């Protein structure tokens, strides 16, 4: 799954945290946890957890924290 997001120019460099959670709210994987410059960015989740194991098909959520602004969206992993 490719997750795309943008950091506004007026924000300057912003701390970004992007995490994937299962339907029960347990953390599956942290994709990004770093400061990034303004502009468009993307991250790819390959369907694996923090230990490299394949996650089962189902409903997942990703949480994006951009310097204090939070956004969450749903995604479906089909195996």
N, CA, C and O of each residue as an XYZ file, in Angstrom:
316
protein
N       0.856     -1.176      0.000
C       0.000      0.000      0.000
C       0.898      1.234      0.000
O       1.804      1.353      0.825
N       0.645      2.131     -0.913
C       1.386      3.389     -0.963
C       0.547      4.457     -0.272
O      -0.621      4.658     -0.606
N       1.153      5.136      0.691
C       0.490      6.195      1.442
C       1.191      7.499      1.080
O       2.390      7.657      1.311
N       0.431      8.427      0.511
C       0.992      9.702      0.072
C       0.474     10.819      0.962
O      -0.671     10.788      1.411
N       1.334     11.814      1.214
C       0.959     12.937      2.068
C       1.831     14.138      1.716
O       2.886     13.999      1.098
N       1.376     15.303      2.117
C       2.111     16.524      1.849
C       2.345     17.327      3.113
O       1.510     17.352      4.017
N       3.496     17.983      3.161
C       3.828     18.881      4.262
C       3.821     20.286      3.688
O       4.589     20.578      2.772
N       2.957     21.177      4.216
C       2.870     22.541      3.679
C       4.191     23.299      3.822
O       4.928     23.106      4.789
N       4.478     24.164      2.848
C       5.728     24.932      2.847
C       5.851     25.809      4.085
O       6.944     25.967      4.628
N       4.735     26.381      4.533
C       4.791     27.274      5.687
C       5.103     26.542      6.989
O       5.422     27.176      7.994
N       5.015     25.212      6.978
C       5.309     24.429      8.179
C       6.805     24.283      8.412
O       7.239     24.040      9.538
N       7.598     24.430      7.345
C       9.021     24.154      7.473
C       9.215     22.664      7.699
O       8.295     21.872      7.494
N      10.406     22.288      8.118
C      10.653     20.883      8.431
C       9.709     20.471      9.557
O       9.536     21.207     10.528
N       9.102     19.297      9.425
C       8.107     18.855     10.401
C       8.403     17.439     10.867
O       8.821     16.595     10.074
N       8.188     17.175     12.152
C       8.302     15.794     12.615
C       7.146     14.977     12.047
O       5.991     15.395     12.131
N       7.447     13.828     11.475
C       6.441     12.971     10.841
C       6.498     11.585     11.478
O       7.565     10.990     11.627
N       5.328     11.094     11.846
C       5.231      9.717     12.346
C       4.075      9.054     11.611
O       2.946      9.546     11.631
N       4.368      7.937     10.965
C       3.368      7.185     10.219
C       3.388      5.750     10.722
O       4.402      5.059     10.625
N       2.252      5.310     11.261
C       2.164      3.974     11.854
C       0.949      3.236     11.317
O      -0.073      3.844     10.999
N       1.072      1.922     11.221
C      -0.020      1.060     10.785
C      -0.511      0.267     11.996
O       0.285     -0.291     12.751
N      -1.839      0.225     12.169
C      -2.470     -0.484     13.282
C      -3.452     -1.519     12.746
O      -4.026     -1.348     11.670
N      -3.639     -2.599     13.510
C      -4.676     -3.560     13.122
C      -6.036     -3.063     13.605
O      -6.128     -2.016     14.246
N      -7.085     -3.811     13.296
C      -8.447     -3.372     13.607
C      -8.693     -3.244     15.104
O      -9.601     -2.520     15.513
N      -7.906     -3.931     15.933
C      -8.089     -3.821     17.378
C      -7.223     -2.719     17.985
O      -7.222     -2.534     19.202
N      -6.488     -1.988     17.149
C      -5.713     -0.847     17.617
C      -4.282     -1.164     18.010
O      -3.582     -0.290     18.520
N      -3.831     -2.385     17.788
C      -2.450     -2.755     18.103
C      -1.514     -2.298     16.989
O      -1.821     -2.425     15.804
N      -0.375     -1.769     17.395
C       0.613     -1.318     16.427
C       1.142     -2.502     15.633
O       1.567     -3.502     16.213
N       1.116     -2.395     14.315
C       1.653     -3.429     13.429
C       3.050     -3.031     12.966
O       3.980     -3.837     13.000
N       3.187     -1.777     12.532
C       4.481     -1.332     12.018
C       4.579      0.183     12.018
O       3.603      0.880     11.738
N       5.759      0.682     12.332
C       6.063      2.105     12.179
C       6.792      2.268     10.860
O       7.860      1.691     10.653
N       6.209      3.058      9.968
C       6.813      3.262      8.647
C       7.765      4.446      8.634
O       8.820      4.391      8.002
N       7.398      5.519      9.328
C       8.216      6.734      9.345
C       8.189      7.310     10.748
O       7.136      7.363     11.384
N       9.336      7.738     11.225
C       9.444      8.454     12.499
C      10.683      9.343     12.402
O      11.743      9.028     12.944
N      10.517     10.479     11.687
C      11.641     11.368     11.428
C      11.134     12.750     11.042
O       9.942     12.941     10.804
N      12.038     13.699     10.983
C      11.714     15.046     10.515
C      11.896     15.074      9.005
O      12.884     14.567      8.475
N      10.909     15.685      8.311
C      10.964     15.751      6.852
C      10.715     17.183      6.390
O      10.038     17.948      7.077
N      11.263     17.551      5.222
C      11.071     18.890      4.673
C       9.686     19.034      4.032
O       9.012     18.036      3.778
N       9.266     20.271      3.772
C       7.986     20.490      3.082
C       7.992     19.832      1.706
O       9.042     19.634      1.094
N       6.785     19.496      1.235
C       6.637     18.890     -0.081
C       5.814     17.627      0.001
O       5.257     17.290      1.046
N       5.746     16.936     -1.114
C       4.976     15.697     -1.187
C       5.892     14.514     -0.894
O       7.025     14.442     -1.371
N       5.371     13.597     -0.101
C       6.128     12.410      0.307
C       5.225     11.194      0.179
O       4.006     11.317      0.059
N       5.839     10.025      0.207
C       5.059      8.794      0.223
C       5.828      7.729      0.984
O       7.048      7.794      1.129
N       5.085      6.756      1.461
C       5.663      5.601      2.140
C       4.939      4.368      1.628
O       3.772      4.437      1.243
N       5.632      3.248      1.625
C       5.034      2.000      1.164
C       5.027      1.010      2.318
O       6.054      0.771      2.954
N       3.855      0.437      2.580
C       3.752     -0.656      3.536
C       3.677     -1.942      2.738
O       2.777     -2.112      1.916
N       4.604     -2.840      2.969
C       4.679     -4.091      2.217
C       3.856     -5.218      2.845
O       3.995     -6.375      2.449
N       3.007     -4.893      3.814
C       2.147     -5.901      4.420
C       2.845     -6.739      5.476
O       2.375     -7.820      5.828
N       3.959     -6.247      5.980
C       4.707     -6.976      7.006
C       4.719     -6.196      8.320
O       4.604     -4.970      8.339
N       4.861     -6.943      9.422
C       4.909     -6.296     10.727
C       6.346     -5.886     11.057
O       7.238     -6.002     10.217
N       6.564     -5.406     12.284
C       7.886     -4.926     12.705
C       8.949     -6.023     12.663
O      10.140     -5.727     12.568
N       8.529     -7.285     12.732
C       9.466     -8.398     12.750
C       9.640     -9.044     11.373
O      10.323    -10.060     11.242
N       9.026     -8.455     10.356
C       9.152     -8.975      8.998
C       8.169    -10.069      8.637
O       8.229    -10.622      7.538
N       7.260    -10.390      9.554
C       6.261    -11.430      9.277
C       5.113    -10.837      8.468
O       4.754     -9.672      8.642
N       4.541    -11.652      7.581
C       3.394    -11.213      6.792
C       2.198    -10.979      7.699
O       1.865    -11.831      8.523
N       1.557     -9.842      7.554
C       0.331     -9.554      8.288
C      -0.827    -10.239      7.562
O      -0.836    -10.298      6.333
N      -1.794    -10.753      8.306
C      -2.930    -11.394      7.641
C      -3.788    -10.374      6.894
O      -3.790     -9.190      7.229
N      -4.507    -10.837      5.894
C      -5.429     -9.956      5.186
C      -6.478     -9.430      6.139
O      -6.840    -10.104      7.104
N      -6.967     -8.239      5.880
C      -7.996     -7.660      6.733
C      -7.974     -6.149      6.704
O      -7.336     -5.537      5.848
N      -8.682     -5.554      7.653
C      -8.787     -4.100      7.756
C      -7.689     -3.581      8.672
O      -7.476     -4.104      9.766
N      -7.008     -2.564      8.217
C      -5.958     -1.899      8.983
C      -6.215     -0.398      8.944
O      -6.990      0.093      8.123
N      -5.561      0.311      9.834
C      -5.648      1.767      9.878
C      -4.236      2.308      9.909
O      -3.335      1.693     10.479
N      -4.046      3.472      9.289
C      -2.754      4.125      9.458
C      -2.989      5.469     10.107
O      -3.969      6.159      9.825
N      -2.073      5.823     10.979
C      -2.118      7.100     11.676
C      -0.934      7.930     11.244
O       0.210      7.479     11.302
N      -1.212      9.146     10.811
C      -0.182     10.068     10.353
C      -0.183     11.274     11.272
O      -1.198     11.958     11.409
N       0.944     11.535     11.898
C       1.107     12.694     12.769
C       2.119     13.616     12.108
O       3.292     13.267     11.971
N       1.661     14.793     11.700
C       2.509     15.783     11.033
C       2.677     16.975     11.955
O       1.915     17.939     11.877
N       3.653     16.913     12.810
C       3.941     18.036     13.688
C       2.759     18.449     14.538
O       2.506     19.643     14.698
N       2.036     17.501     15.083
C       0.904     17.799     15.954
C      -0.449     17.660     15.284
O      -1.458     17.505     15.971
N      -0.498     17.712     13.959
C      -1.755     17.460     13.243
C      -1.863     15.970     12.998
O      -0.923     15.337     12.517
N      -3.016     15.415     13.330
C      -3.178     13.972     13.204
C      -4.260     13.624     12.196
O      -5.277     14.307     12.076
N      -4.005     12.542     11.476
C      -4.920     12.057     10.458
C      -4.905     10.537     10.508
O      -3.845      9.930     10.661
N      -6.066      9.924     10.382
C      -6.095      8.462     10.298
C      -7.020      8.057      9.157
O      -8.032      8.704      8.888
N      -6.649      6.987      8.510
C      -7.407      6.452      7.400
C      -7.401      4.927      7.476
O      -6.548      4.321      8.124
N      -8.349      4.341      6.814
C      -8.496      2.894      6.783
C      -7.888      2.355      5.496
O      -7.926      3.011      4.455
N      -7.326      1.148      5.580
C      -6.883      0.464      4.370
C      -7.205     -1.022      4.519
O      -7.307     -1.539      5.631
N      -7.362     -1.685      3.403
C      -7.691     -3.105      3.402
C      -6.542     -3.856      2.743
O      -6.152     -3.556      1.615
N      -6.009     -4.833      3.463
C      -4.954     -5.683      2.935
C      -5.591     -6.975      2.456
O      -6.202     -7.706      3.235
N      -5.442     -7.251      1.163
C      -6.038     -8.448      0.564
C      -4.910     -9.432      0.269
O      -3.940     -9.098     -0.411
N      -5.050    -10.617      0.779
C      -4.051    -11.663      0.545
C      -4.618    -12.687     -0.404
O      -3.942    -13.659     -0.739
